[in-house]
Amino acid sequence: MKAAVIESVGRAVVAEVPDPTPGPREVVVQVAACGLCGTDLHILQGEFAPKLPITPGHEFAGEVVGVGGAVTEVAVGDRVAVDPSLYCYECRYCRNGHNNLCERWAAIGVTTAGGAAQYAVAPVANCVKLPDHVRTQDAALIEPLSCAVRGYDVLRSRLGAHVLIYGSGTMGLMMLELAKRTGAASVDMVDVNPARLETARSLGVSAAAAGPDELDRPQGWDLVIDATGNAAAIQDGLDRVAKAGTFLQFGVADYATRVTIDPYRIYNQEITITGSMAVLHSYERAAELFAGGVLDPDLFISDRIPLDRYPEALEQFAAGVGRKIVVVP
């Protein structure tokens, strides 16, 4: 079969690889679409400790075309979205409910072959059936949405909060949609990309600007969310949190990124700084939200690029052109 392969740091190709074979509790999925994510760029840079070569792609959905001998939950022909999370269920963190912090954390498309291919293998427990009205090619959006749902789980936000989001890419826009549905009094967004800000405006953001100084909230925001991973944005965002407010590090920064905090201000103003890592008990809820129309796939997905052009798709994504890019085998 044909698959994208990150062969070495900085090099991605499309190549022929062996067809996958399911284990007893696994299924083979014929991939309909696979989304690109910042994680894929980190893998390309040699981060997240992947063993190269690897077939990336942790945001995917498709049709079941093969099942292991002990699989009864799904059948050939079922359409599914796949939670890429792979946990050991034995370590301290798995046992206390923080599986996303598993000491042996792994993921389809990060540490094992993923969905940037014609076919992919997944544990049946990771597969969520799609209702008839959900298009399979759109369901690649469920995984990033599940990360956003996890982010809001961490925030435990109160009704009437004023929210500031840095970055109007896919993840920032998903956080916007969730903020609107969790009782925010206002949701403002900043980005240096005018085209992406226009998308935010079309989704009903309260205000959008190139920087927070253009927004009228000198007292700061109750919730500040970084969805960029950019050091300058993170540093600025930490200074925009109102008293008793919360800063959420949601964007994935490079390993070397550093910012400065003001410990006295954190103490004196009771500011919370927290993070959100991937998916935790949120994939099924995201699938239900998606089926209920929380996102408009035609707005979120800007490009559907053939798998043969995977390296080109990665370059476009790295350049910040478009919104969610999916590759289609």
Secondary structure, 3 states (H helix, E strand, C coil): CEEEEEEECCEEEEEECCCCCCCCCEEEEEEEEEECCHHHHHHHCCCCCCCCCECCCCEEEEEEEEECCCCCCCCCCCEEEECCEECCCCCHHHHCCCHHHCCCCEEECCCECCCCECEEEEEHHHEEECCCCCCHHHHHHHHHHHHHHHHHHHHCCCCCCEEEEECCCHHHHHHHHHHHHCCCCEEEEECCCHHHHHHHHHCCCCEEECCHHHCCCCCCEEEEEECCCCHHHHHHHHCCEEEEEEEEECCCCCCCCCCCCCHHHHHHCCCEEEECCCCCCCHHHHHHHHHCCCCCHHHHEEEEEEHHHHHHHHHHHHCCCCCEEEEEC
